[in-house]
Amino acid sequence: MSADRPFVLAIAGLDPSGGAGILADIKTFEQHKVTGFAISTANTIQTENQFHEIQWTDLSFIMRSIETFLLNYKISVVKIGIVSSLYDLDRIVSTIKLLSPSTKIVWDPVLKSTTKFEFMEVQNHLSLNKILSKIDLITPNHHEAEILFPDFISKENQFSTNILLKGGHNEKALGTDRLFLKDEVFELLPSNQKCFEKHGSGCVFSSAIASNLALNQTIKEACKNAKIYIENYLSSTSTLIGYHYV
């Protein structure tokens, strides 16, 4: 294990197609030359174009795994994907901050599958805001942002974390991502590169950001460089699964 590579931990579901979840996270980590670890929050039965079933991992098992990694490695960044509830997310985030306060946390809030299977229901927004105050960056798409932040209209970030609003589902400005920091809004415009829809592109994008943060880039730099990576990934094939050698 290379001593000069930072450690990044993915806590997310296992997608056997490899397009999303911890398999996609690990592929992305490796391309960024960071050492990637992974803890599975769920096993799924799915292909790149159809979701069938999910089996959640017991929370106590997840927590013991997290504690083991944090007590044995200096984890620079944790990237979180699907979790079954806000309660589980709170336990995960709070434990990370308790055992390793300097570890940065990126949450990619996967709330529904493309076939509309609901992973997490968000009802208590007060609890959500308390959780977000412990997270460094979240990366929702427009549909997820509407669920998490029903009043997310302002041009200023009035929430308790940094937000990268992904533009893949924004019909008014397709491909334009918006980074909401405390005091500014920064737009990440798409290039002229021909891109194709990909299964799990949100996972790859957030994992690239997490990798860049582990390499001591600022949030703005990490998102900007991850934008280049995800566009290369999206343009790598015309199918729903892309290549990570880009």
PyMOL commands that set and color helices and strands:
alter all, ss='L'
color gray80, all
select helices_A, chain A and resi 21-31+59-72+86-99+125-132+142-148+201-214+219-234
alter helices_A, ss='H'
color red, helices_A
select strands_A, chain A and resi 7-14+35-46+51-56+75-80+104-107+137-138+162-165+177-180+185-188
alter strands_A, ss='S'
color yellow, strands_A
deselect
rebuild
show_as cartoon
